[in-house]
Each structure stands twice: as C-alpha cells, then as structure tokens.
Amino acid sequence: MRKVRLLIATFFGSGLSPLAPGTCGSLVTMLLVYFIAPYWQAPLYIQLAVIAIIFVLGIPASGEAEKYFNKKDPGACVIDEVVGQMISLLLVPHKISFYIAGFFLFRFFDILKPFPIRRLERIPGGLGIMSDDIMAALYALALMQLYLYLFINH
C-alpha cells in the first residue's frame, strides 16, 4: 500500500524531477488535461467529482510522502499541484493560451502564497499539503474566470 500511496503522491514519478518538481507536476497535469479534454466532454459535476476523488486520495498519499521523505511537504509530493492545476483549469476554453495562462496563474499563487494560503500550510499532515494548493488554485480560477467574463464572454 505504501508504494501505491507514493506513486499517487509523486503523480507517477513526475514529482521526482530534480528541477522544480512542483512545476513539473503542474506542467504534466496541464498537458494531460489539455490533451484529454477534447475526448472527455464531462459535465462540470463529473470533473469536480474526479478532482474530489484525487484530493481525497492525495491526503493519505501526501502524509505517506512526508514519512517516506522525512520532510514536511516534500518537493517530490506533487499530488497537491495536480489537484490545484486541475481546479485552475475548470471552465477554461480549450485553447492552449488559456491553459498556459491557468498554469502560470496557479504556479504564481502557489509560490507567492497570499493570505490565507500560508496559514493553510500549517495544517498538519496530508490535509495541510493539499489545502494550500486548493486555495492557490481558487485564486487562479477566480482570476481566469474574471478575465473570461470581462474580455471574452462580453
């Protein structure tokens, strides 16, 4: 079971990148979502359910990664970036420019950690690892949707 949790935590090894593992995990997710999107036209509630399942699986997987790497929120644990990146890309038109913008917005907020993201990091274990990226993703999602509403949909 430990190997499965570590596989989930590192998102099938993408978090083991020696350079910027969080960015690598986000990039892999962005590309995966972009290339799957034309073939999977699921309603929003299905997309949210998939994200929720990954989030729930990510909590114990992240906790296992902390024990395995003997470090709080280890860089190799990128399942939080996977969930965050997926959230930031919700309802985005299927154009690579929007996906790239969603990628950069999410990474910006995940690295900058404006209020209350830094506080969420203090939550112990896997829930803390996952929660701060959810908040960063919500900031990115809000900005992306505001842009789409103001400049694209009107």
C-alpha positions as a Markdown table, in Angstrom:
| # | Residue | x | y | z |
|---|---|---|---|---|
| 1 | Met | 0.0 | 0.0 | 0.0 |
| 2 | Arg | 2.9 | 2.3 | 0.7 |
| 3 | Lys | 4.2 | 2.1 | -2.9 |
| 4 | Val | 0.7 | 2.9 | -4.2 |
| 5 | Arg | 0.5 | 6.0 | -2.0 |
| 6 | Leu | 4.0 | 7.1 | -3.0 |
| 7 | Leu | 3.1 | 6.6 | -6.7 |
| 8 | Ile | 0.0 | 8.8 | -6.1 |
| 9 | Ala | 1.9 | 11.4 | -4.1 |
| 10 | Thr | 4.6 | 11.8 | -6.8 |
| 11 | Phe | 2.0 | 11.6 | -9.6 |
| 12 | Phe | 3.5 | 8.5 | -11.2 |
| 13 | Gly | 7.0 | 9.9 | -10.7 |
| 14 | Ser | 6.6 | 13.3 | -12.1 |
| 15 | Gly | 7.5 | 14.8 | -8.7 |
| 16 | Leu | 10.8 | 13.1 | -8.8 |
| 17 | Ser | 12.2 | 15.6 | -11.3 |
| 18 | Pro | 15.4 | 17.1 | -9.9 |
| 19 | Leu | 14.5 | 20.5 | -11.1 |
| 20 | Ala | 11.3 | 22.2 | -9.9 |
| 21 | Pro | 9.2 | 19.1 | -9.1 |
| 22 | Gly | 6.1 | 21.2 | -8.3 |
| 23 | Thr | 6.3 | 23.0 | -11.6 |
| 24 | Cys | 6.9 | 19.7 | -13.3 |
| 25 | Gly | 3.8 | 18.1 | -11.7 |
| 26 | Ser | 1.7 | 21.1 | -12.7 |
| 27 | Leu | 3.0 | 21.1 | -16.2 |
| 28 | Val | 2.3 | 17.3 | -16.6 |
| 29 | Thr | -1.2 | 17.9 | -15.3 |
| 30 | Met | -1.8 | 20.9 | -17.6 |
| 31 | Leu | -0.7 | 18.9 | -20.7 |
| 32 | Leu | -2.7 | 15.9 | -19.6 |
| 33 | Val | -5.9 | 17.9 | -19.1 |
| 34 | Tyr | -5.3 | 19.7 | -22.4 |
| 35 | Phe | -4.9 | 16.6 | -24.4 |
| 36 | Ile | -7.7 | 14.6 | -22.7 |
| 37 | Ala | -10.2 | 17.5 | -22.8 |
| 38 | Pro | -11.4 | 17.0 | -26.5 |
| 39 | Tyr | -12.1 | 13.4 | -25.8 |
| 40 | Trp | -13.7 | 13.8 | -22.4 |
| 41 | Gln | -16.6 | 16.3 | -22.5 |
| 42 | Ala | -17.7 | 15.5 | -19.0 |
| 43 | Pro | -20.2 | 17.8 | -17.2 |
| 44 | Leu | -18.8 | 20.1 | -14.6 |
| 45 | Tyr | -20.1 | 17.9 | -11.7 |
| 46 | Ile | -18.2 | 14.9 | -13.1 |
| 47 | Gln | -15.0 | 17.0 | -13.3 |
| 48 | Leu | -15.5 | 18.2 | -9.7 |
| 49 | Ala | -16.1 | 14.6 | -8.6 |
| 50 | Val | -12.8 | 13.5 | -10.2 |
| 51 | Ile | -10.9 | 16.4 | -8.6 |
| 52 | Ala | -12.5 | 15.5 | -5.2 |
| 53 | Ile | -11.5 | 11.8 | -5.5 |
| 54 | Ile | -7.9 | 12.8 | -6.3 |
| 55 | Phe | -8.0 | 15.2 | -3.4 |
| 56 | Val | -9.2 | 12.5 | -1.0 |
| 57 | Leu | -6.6 | 10.0 | -2.3 |
| 58 | Gly | -4.0 | 12.7 | -2.1 |
| 59 | Ile | -4.4 | 13.3 | 1.7 |
| 60 | Pro | -3.1 | 10.0 | 2.9 |
| 61 | Ala | -0.6 | 9.8 | -0.1 |
| 62 | Ser | 0.8 | 13.2 | 1.0 |
| 63 | Gly | 1.1 | 12.1 | 4.6 |
| 64 | Glu | 2.9 | 8.9 | 3.5 |
| 65 | Ala | 5.3 | 11.0 | 1.4 |
| 66 | Glu | 6.1 | 13.1 | 4.5 |
| 67 | Lys | 7.0 | 10.0 | 6.4 |
| 68 | Tyr | 9.0 | 8.4 | 3.5 |
| 69 | Phe | 11.0 | 11.6 | 2.6 |
| 70 | Asn | 11.2 | 12.5 | 6.3 |
| 71 | Lys | 10.3 | 16.1 | 5.5 |
| 72 | Lys | 7.2 | 18.3 | 5.8 |
| 73 | Asp | 5.6 | 18.9 | 2.4 |
| 74 | Pro | 8.5 | 17.2 | 0.4 |
| 75 | Gly | 9.1 | 18.6 | -3.1 |
| 76 | Ala | 8.5 | 15.2 | -4.7 |
| 77 | Cys | 5.0 | 15.2 | -3.4 |
| 78 | Val | 3.1 | 16.8 | -6.3 |
| 79 | Ile | -0.4 | 15.4 | -6.0 |
| 80 | Asp | -1.4 | 18.7 | -4.4 |
| 81 | Glu | -0.2 | 20.5 | -7.6 |
| 82 | Val | -2.2 | 18.1 | -9.7 |
| 83 | Val | -5.4 | 18.9 | -7.9 |
| 84 | Gly | -4.6 | 22.6 | -7.8 |
| 85 | Gln | -3.8 | 22.7 | -11.5 |
| 86 | Met | -7.0 | 20.8 | -12.4 |
| 87 | Ile | -9.1 | 23.3 | -10.4 |
| 88 | Ser | -7.4 | 26.3 | -12.0 |
| 89 | Leu | -8.3 | 24.9 | -15.5 |
| 90 | Leu | -12.0 | 24.4 | -14.8 |
| 91 | Leu | -14.3 | 26.0 | -17.4 |
| 92 | Val | -11.4 | 27.3 | -19.5 |
| 93 | Pro | -11.9 | 27.3 | -23.3 |
| 94 | His | -9.9 | 24.6 | -25.0 |
| 95 | Lys | -7.1 | 26.8 | -26.3 |
| 96 | Ile | -3.5 | 26.3 | -25.4 |
| 97 | Ser | -3.1 | 30.0 | -24.5 |
| 98 | Phe | -5.8 | 29.7 | -21.7 |
| 99 | Tyr | -4.2 | 26.5 | -20.4 |
| 100 | Ile | -0.8 | 28.2 | -20.3 |
| 101 | Ala | -2.3 | 31.2 | -18.5 |
| 102 | Gly | -4.0 | 28.9 | -16.0 |
| 103 | Phe | -0.7 | 27.1 | -15.5 |
| 104 | Phe | 1.2 | 30.3 | -14.7 |
| 105 | Leu | -1.6 | 31.8 | -12.6 |
| 106 | Phe | -1.7 | 28.7 | -10.4 |
| 107 | Arg | 2.1 | 28.5 | -10.1 |
| 108 | Phe | 2.2 | 32.2 | -9.2 |
| 109 | Phe | -0.3 | 31.9 | -6.4 |
| 110 | Asp | 1.2 | 28.6 | -5.2 |
| 111 | Ile | 4.7 | 30.2 | -4.9 |
| 112 | Leu | 3.6 | 33.6 | -3.7 |
| 113 | Lys | 1.2 | 32.2 | -1.1 |
| 114 | Pro | -1.0 | 35.2 | -0.4 |
| 115 | Phe | -3.4 | 35.2 | 2.6 |
| 116 | Pro | -4.6 | 32.7 | 3.7 |
| 117 | Ile | -2.5 | 30.2 | 1.8 |
| 118 | Arg | 0.5 | 30.3 | 4.1 |
| 119 | Arg | -1.8 | 29.6 | 7.1 |
| 120 | Leu | -3.2 | 26.6 | 5.4 |
| 121 | Glu | 0.3 | 25.1 | 5.1 |
| 122 | Arg | 0.3 | 24.9 | 8.9 |
| 123 | Ile | -2.4 | 22.3 | 8.9 |
| 124 | Pro | -0.5 | 19.1 | 9.8 |
| 125 | Gly | -0.1 | 16.1 | 7.5 |
| 126 | Gly | -1.6 | 15.4 | 4.1 |
| 127 | Leu | -4.5 | 17.7 | 4.6 |
| 128 | Gly | -2.2 | 20.7 | 5.0 |
| 129 | Ile | -0.2 | 19.7 | 2.0 |
| 130 | Met | -3.3 | 19.6 | -0.1 |
| 131 | Ser | -5.2 | 22.6 | 1.3 |
| 132 | Asp | -2.8 | 25.4 | 0.4 |
| 133 | Asp | -2.8 | 24.3 | -3.2 |
| 134 | Ile | -6.6 | 24.3 | -3.3 |
| 135 | Met | -6.6 | 27.9 | -2.2 |
| 136 | Ala | -3.9 | 28.9 | -4.7 |
| 137 | Ala | -6.0 | 27.2 | -7.4 |
| 138 | Leu | -9.1 | 29.1 | -6.3 |
| 139 | Tyr | -7.3 | 32.4 | -6.7 |
| 140 | Ala | -6.1 | 31.3 | -10.2 |
| 141 | Leu | -9.6 | 30.1 | -11.1 |
| 142 | Ala | -11.2 | 33.3 | -10.0 |
| 143 | Leu | -8.8 | 35.5 | -12.0 |
| 144 | Met | -9.1 | 33.3 | -15.1 |
| 145 | Gln | -12.9 | 33.4 | -14.9 |
| 146 | Leu | -12.9 | 37.1 | -14.3 |
| 147 | Tyr | -10.8 | 37.6 | -17.4 |
| 148 | Leu | -13.0 | 35.4 | -19.4 |
| 149 | Tyr | -16.1 | 37.2 | -18.2 |
| 150 | Leu | -14.8 | 40.7 | -18.8 |
| 151 | Phe | -12.9 | 40.2 | -22.1 |
| 152 | Ile | -14.1 | 37.0 | -23.8 |
| 153 | Asn | -17.7 | 36.4 | -23.0 |
| 154 | His | -18.8 | 40.0 | -23.3 |
